[in-house]
Amino acid sequence: MSTLIPLSPSEHKHRFIDTRRAINDFRQAQVVRLRVPEVGNAGCCFPVLITKDPQFGEWDITALTSLEPESNLFVGDEGWQGVYMPLSIQTYPVRLTRADGAEGVSLAVRAEDLSDSGAGLYDDEGQPTDYLKAIENALHEDLSGAAATRAFCQHLDGLNLIQPISINVLYKDGKSRTLEGLYTLDQDRLSSLSDKELLELQKRGYLMAMNSMLTSLFQLNRLIQRHKEHNSVNPIQKITLQRR
């Protein structure tokens, strides 16, 4: 793993981030991480699902960007092609890091992320550019969103509202594939919650995000259409979502 380099005006005044190359790094990202405050916007563009980290067992919220592995239908030769760009892509490749013995966090990148052209990091006076200011604000937004997302998923899990699903994809040539490892909300369990449990969800501000996640499943149709635009030779004939 590459070492992160803290950004500083003295070292990186005349360095840049190639934003097109950064977005291109997501070309094979079939799922993209989201934070719960993003769900409303993201749900208008992608199916918003829940995934589980196989190593640590932690829940995450993700945008499904394609019905095929190692594919992202929202990254093209002209860059990002979606209406909404998730924070994890907006901020990439800049990250927050904590230097040894230092208070707070600082911005950092890998050496290979720096470029001689693109979006500038500091102006001639050593002040952060508008690009870098926007990235820093988005990173802090993402950081607070991470805590909110953990609390959201843990609460849903505690109410047994997280339900595994599989998505079967049938192609025109008769071949098929099945997407596994995805989760959504259990609508039957949701309808059986007590008034007290529903009131608690409302107080926490979770109901709006939950509704957005459920309605976002209709965006699977958008993925079918985008696949057809990218692969007219063997388009998707239909998909079947199975709750388990």
C-alpha positions as CSV (number, residue, x, y, z in Angstrom):
1,M,0.0,0.0,0.0
2,S,1.3,3.4,-1.0
3,T,2.3,5.9,1.8
4,L,0.1,8.9,2.1
5,I,1.8,12.3,1.8
6,P,0.4,15.2,3.8
7,L,-0.4,18.2,1.6
8,S,1.4,21.5,2.3
9,P,1.7,24.8,0.5
10,S,5.5,24.7,0.6
11,E,5.7,21.3,-1.0
12,H,2.7,21.2,-3.4
13,K,2.1,24.8,-4.5
14,H,2.7,23.9,-8.1
15,R,1.2,20.4,-8.1
16,F,-2.2,19.3,-9.4
17,I,-4.8,16.5,-9.3
18,D,-5.8,15.0,-12.6
19,T,-9.5,14.8,-11.9
20,R,-10.3,12.9,-15.1
21,R,-7.8,10.2,-14.2
22,A,-9.2,10.1,-10.7
23,I,-12.7,9.5,-11.9
24,N,-11.4,6.9,-14.4
25,D,-10.2,4.9,-11.4
26,F,-13.8,4.1,-10.7
27,R,-14.5,2.7,-14.1
28,Q,-14.6,-0.8,-12.7
29,A,-16.4,0.0,-9.5
30,Q,-19.7,-1.9,-9.7
31,V,-20.7,-0.6,-6.3
32,V,-19.7,2.9,-4.9
33,R,-19.9,3.7,-1.2
34,L,-22.5,6.2,0.0
35,R,-23.2,7.9,3.3
36,V,-26.8,8.0,4.7
37,P,-27.1,11.8,4.1
38,E,-26.5,11.2,0.4
39,V,-29.3,8.6,0.0
40,G,-32.0,11.0,-1.1
41,N,-29.9,12.4,-4.0
42,A,-28.3,9.1,-4.9
43,G,-31.6,7.3,-5.0
44,C,-32.7,9.5,-7.9
45,C,-29.8,8.0,-10.0
46,F,-28.9,4.5,-8.8
47,P,-30.3,1.6,-6.9
48,V,-29.2,2.2,-3.3
49,L,-28.4,-1.0,-1.5
50,I,-26.8,-2.3,1.6
51,T,-23.6,-4.4,1.6
52,K,-21.6,-6.1,4.3
53,D,-17.9,-6.0,4.7
54,P,-16.8,-9.7,4.5
55,Q,-13.7,-9.1,6.7
56,F,-15.1,-7.0,9.5
57,G,-18.8,-7.6,9.2
58,E,-19.8,-4.0,9.1
59,W,-22.7,-2.7,7.1
60,D,-22.3,-0.1,4.4
61,I,-24.7,1.8,2.0
62,T,-23.7,1.6,-1.6
63,A,-24.8,2.7,-5.1
64,L,-25.1,-0.1,-7.7
65,T,-23.6,1.3,-10.9
66,S,-23.9,-1.7,-13.1
67,L,-25.4,-5.2,-13.4
68,E,-22.1,-6.6,-14.4
69,P,-18.9,-7.1,-12.4
70,E,-16.0,-4.7,-12.8
71,S,-18.2,-2.3,-14.6
72,N,-19.5,1.2,-13.9
73,L,-22.0,2.6,-16.4
74,F,-21.6,6.1,-15.1
75,V,-17.9,6.5,-16.0
76,G,-17.2,7.3,-19.7
77,D,-14.5,8.8,-21.8
78,E,-15.8,12.2,-20.9
79,G,-15.7,11.6,-17.2
80,W,-18.6,11.2,-14.8
81,Q,-21.9,10.8,-16.6
82,G,-24.4,10.6,-13.7
83,V,-26.5,13.4,-12.4
84,Y,-25.3,12.9,-8.8
85,M,-21.7,12.1,-8.0
86,P,-21.1,10.3,-4.6
87,L,-18.9,12.0,-2.1
88,S,-16.4,9.1,-2.2
89,I,-15.8,10.0,-5.9
90,Q,-16.0,13.8,-5.4
91,T,-13.2,13.7,-2.9
92,Y,-10.9,11.1,-4.4
93,P,-7.9,10.9,-4.4
94,V,-7.5,13.4,-1.5
95,R,-8.0,11.9,2.0
96,L,-8.0,12.9,5.6
97,T,-5.1,11.6,7.7
98,R,-3.7,12.2,11.2
99,A,0.0,12.8,11.4
100,D,1.9,11.4,14.3
101,G,1.8,13.7,17.3
102,A,-0.4,16.2,15.4
103,E,-3.7,17.5,16.5
104,G,-6.7,17.2,14.2
105,V,-6.5,15.8,10.7
106,S,-4.8,17.0,7.5
107,L,-5.2,16.4,3.8
108,A,-3.1,13.8,2.1
109,V,-2.6,12.0,-1.2
110,R,-0.4,9.2,-2.6
111,A,2.7,10.4,-4.6
112,E,1.2,8.8,-7.7
113,D,-1.9,10.9,-7.4
114,L,0.0,14.2,-8.0
115,S,0.2,15.6,-11.5
116,D,1.7,18.5,-13.4
117,S,-1.7,19.5,-14.8
118,G,-5.3,19.4,-13.7
119,A,-6.9,21.0,-10.7
120,G,-4.5,23.1,-8.7
121,L,-4.0,22.6,-4.9
122,Y,-2.6,25.9,-3.8
123,D,-2.4,29.3,-5.5
124,D,0.7,31.4,-5.9
125,E,0.4,32.8,-2.4
126,G,0.2,29.3,-0.9
127,Q,-3.5,29.5,-0.2
128,P,-5.8,26.5,-0.9
129,T,-7.6,26.8,-4.2
130,D,-11.4,26.6,-4.5
131,Y,-11.0,23.0,-5.6
132,L,-9.0,22.0,-2.5
133,K,-11.4,24.0,-0.2
134,A,-14.4,22.1,-1.7
135,I,-12.6,18.8,-1.3
136,E,-11.8,19.5,2.3
137,N,-15.4,20.5,3.1
138,A,-16.6,17.3,1.3
139,L,-14.2,15.1,3.3
140,H,-15.4,16.5,6.6
141,E,-18.9,16.0,5.4
142,D,-18.0,12.4,4.5
143,L,-16.4,11.9,7.9
144,S,-19.5,13.0,9.8
145,G,-21.6,11.0,7.3
146,A,-19.6,7.8,8.2
147,A,-20.7,8.0,11.8
148,A,-24.3,8.7,10.8
149,T,-24.2,5.7,8.5
150,R,-22.9,3.3,11.1
151,A,-25.6,4.4,13.5
152,F,-28.3,4.1,10.8
153,C,-27.2,0.6,9.7
154,Q,-26.8,-0.7,13.3
155,H,-30.3,0.6,14.2
156,L,-31.8,-1.1,11.1
157,D,-29.9,-4.3,11.9
158,G,-31.2,-4.2,15.5
159,L,-34.8,-4.1,14.2
160,N,-34.1,-7.0,11.7
161,L,-34.9,-4.7,8.8
162,I,-31.9,-5.7,6.6
163,Q,-32.9,-8.4,4.1
164,P,-30.6,-10.2,1.7
165,I,-31.5,-10.1,-2.0
166,S,-30.2,-11.6,-5.2
167,I,-30.6,-10.1,-8.7
168,N,-30.9,-12.5,-11.6
169,V,-29.9,-10.9,-15.0
170,L,-31.1,-12.5,-18.2
171,Y,-29.5,-11.5,-21.5
172,K,-30.9,-11.5,-25.0
173,D,-28.6,-14.5,-25.9
174,G,-30.1,-16.6,-23.1
175,K,-27.1,-16.3,-20.8
176,S,-27.7,-15.2,-17.2
177,R,-25.8,-14.1,-14.1
178,T,-26.8,-13.6,-10.5
179,L,-25.7,-10.7,-8.3
180,E,-25.2,-11.8,-4.6
181,G,-24.1,-10.1,-1.5
182,L,-26.6,-7.3,-1.7
183,Y,-29.2,-6.3,0.9
184,T,-32.3,-4.0,1.0
185,L,-35.0,-3.2,3.6
186,D,-37.5,-5.9,4.6
187,Q,-40.8,-4.4,3.7
188,D,-42.8,-7.1,5.5
189,R,-40.8,-6.5,8.7
190,L,-41.1,-2.8,8.3
191,S,-44.9,-3.0,8.1
192,S,-45.0,-5.0,11.3
193,L,-43.1,-2.6,13.4
194,S,-44.8,-1.2,16.5
195,D,-45.8,2.4,16.8
196,K,-43.0,3.0,19.2
197,E,-40.4,1.6,16.9
198,L,-41.7,3.7,14.0
199,L,-41.8,6.8,16.1
200,E,-38.1,6.2,17.0
201,L,-37.2,5.8,13.4
202,Q,-39.0,9.1,12.7
203,K,-37.3,10.9,15.6
204,R,-33.9,9.8,14.3
205,G,-34.7,11.1,10.8
206,Y,-34.3,7.6,9.3
207,L,-37.7,7.2,7.6
208,M,-37.0,9.5,4.6
209,A,-33.7,7.7,3.9
210,M,-35.4,4.3,4.1
211,N,-38.1,5.4,1.7
212,S,-35.5,6.7,-0.7
213,M,-33.7,3.3,-0.6
214,L,-36.9,1.4,-1.3
215,T,-38.0,3.6,-4.2
216,S,-34.4,3.6,-5.6
217,L,-34.9,0.0,-6.6
218,F,-36.8,1.3,-9.6
219,Q,-33.4,2.6,-10.8
220,L,-32.6,-1.0,-11.8
221,N,-34.5,-0.1,-15.0
222,R,-32.1,2.7,-15.6
223,L,-29.2,0.3,-15.4
224,I,-30.9,-1.9,-17.9
225,Q,-31.2,1.0,-20.3
226,R,-27.6,2.2,-19.7
227,H,-26.4,-1.4,-20.4
228,K,-28.3,-1.4,-23.7
229,E,-26.7,1.9,-24.7
230,H,-23.2,0.4,-23.9
231,N,-23.9,-3.1,-25.2
232,S,-26.5,-3.1,-27.9
233,V,-25.2,-6.5,-29.3
234,N,-26.3,-8.4,-26.2
235,P,-28.8,-6.3,-24.2
236,I,-30.4,-7.3,-20.9
237,Q,-33.8,-8.9,-21.6
238,K,-35.0,-8.8,-18.0
239,I,-34.0,-8.9,-14.4
240,T,-35.6,-10.6,-11.4
241,L,-35.1,-9.4,-7.8
242,Q,-35.5,-12.1,-5.2
243,R,-35.9,-11.3,-1.5
244,R,-34.6,-14.0,0.8
